[in-house]
Amino acid sequence: MRISARNQIKRTVRDVKRGATTSHVTVDVGGSNVDHECVR
């Protein structure tokens, strides 16, 4: 499946860790964990 901004994927946010400048987010997507780092 091609991913775009319009796709809606079933997901669950598992963990959010906020730091001074970045946040680390762990998301469960279909049984796989996806880690993402966001700059605040």
C-alpha positions as CSV (number, residue, x, y, z in Angstrom):
1,M,0.0,0.0,0.0
2,R,1.3,3.4,-0.9
3,I,1.3,5.8,2.1
4,S,0.1,9.4,1.8
5,A,-1.4,12.0,4.1
6,R,-4.9,10.8,3.3
7,N,-4.4,7.2,4.4
8,Q,-5.9,6.3,7.7
9,I,-4.0,3.5,9.5
10,K,-5.2,1.9,12.7
11,R,-2.6,2.9,15.3
12,T,-2.2,3.3,19.1
13,V,0.2,5.7,20.8
14,R,2.1,3.6,23.3
15,D,4.6,6.0,24.9
16,V,5.5,9.7,24.8
17,K,8.8,11.0,26.3
18,R,9.2,14.7,26.4
19,G,12.7,16.2,26.5
20,A,13.9,19.8,26.6
21,T,14.1,20.1,22.8
22,T,12.6,16.9,21.4
23,S,9.8,14.4,22.1
24,H,10.1,10.6,21.4
25,V,6.8,9.0,20.4
26,T,6.3,5.2,20.1
27,V,3.2,4.1,18.1
28,D,1.8,0.6,17.6
29,V,0.9,0.1,13.9
30,G,-0.6,-3.3,13.2
31,G,1.6,-5.0,15.8
32,S,4.8,-3.2,14.9
33,N,6.3,-0.4,17.0
34,V,7.2,2.7,15.2
35,D,9.5,5.3,16.9
36,H,9.4,8.9,16.0
37,E,11.4,11.9,17.2
38,C,9.7,15.3,17.0
39,V,11.5,18.6,17.4
40,R,9.5,21.0,19.6
